Amino acid sequence: MNNVVVETKDRVLRIELARVDKKNALTQDMYRAMREALAAADADPQVRAILLHGARDCFTSGNDLKDFLGRKPGDGPAESFQFISALPKVEKPLIAAVGGPAVGVGTTMLLHCDLVYASPAARFQMPFVPLGVVPEAASSFLLPMIAGYQRAAELLLLGRPFTAEKALAAGIVTEIVPEAELLEHARNAALAVAALPPASVRLTKQLMKRPLGAAIAAQMTEEGRIFAERLQSGEAKEAMSAFLEKRKPDFSRF
């Protein structure tokens, strides 16, 4: 699909978010395309690394709320949840380049990447609580572990935007790179990984991820259950209606 560009070159599979006119807001079709690209990369012995990026000035503004809220009961598991569930299982190294906004899943997916490069202008945000829901992608487990509880509590409870420097201090980002060099720097990192012994790379990633696998899966399941419940809550409906209507939400009656 045109909103997600997938290309394999020099043993690197590149996934580009290309819905720039909508700030790369993610639809269910885009989630499916990304999930299928990740599966194709793992299945292809010629692919040694995966590079995920948007434009230099926009990674993703998160879920397309109209698309996300348009799902009907009985539609089956959301593609967004299937994509998130697939991330911890990716066997090949996953490298991300983040410029501009990285909102919601745009930040939480980075916790499953192996290398993350951000421009100084990158802006991260996990606005789950302000939207009346809860975190996803096991971020309620992984972020306190890598950033420390108080730092994670600030980012998850307040849900405010934060800088690349703060993301680096929290362990979400590997390195901050000048915007003009961002995509090339990330691609060079992917090429460097792709040039290494593939089995050794894959097994080393597997060893690092193995101790947390069951805990991540369990936390994702619990987050998903509560998230689905919260979507039907009055708080979430008020928060999302206010967002779409460009007004301040009123939680005084809850």
Secondary structure, 3 states (H helix, E strand, C coil): CCCEEEEEECCEEEEEECCHHHCCCECHHHHHHHHHHHHHHHHCCCCCEEEEECECCECECCECHHHHHCCCCCCCCCHHHHHHHHHHHCCCCEEEEECCEEECHHHHHHHHCCEEEECCCCEEECCCCCCCCCCCCCHHHHHHHHHCHHHHHHHHHHCCCEEHHHHHHCCCCCEECCHHHHHHHHHHHHHHHHCCCHHHHHHHHHHHHHHHHHHHHHHHHHHHHHHHHHHCCHHHHHHHHHHHCCCCCCCCCC
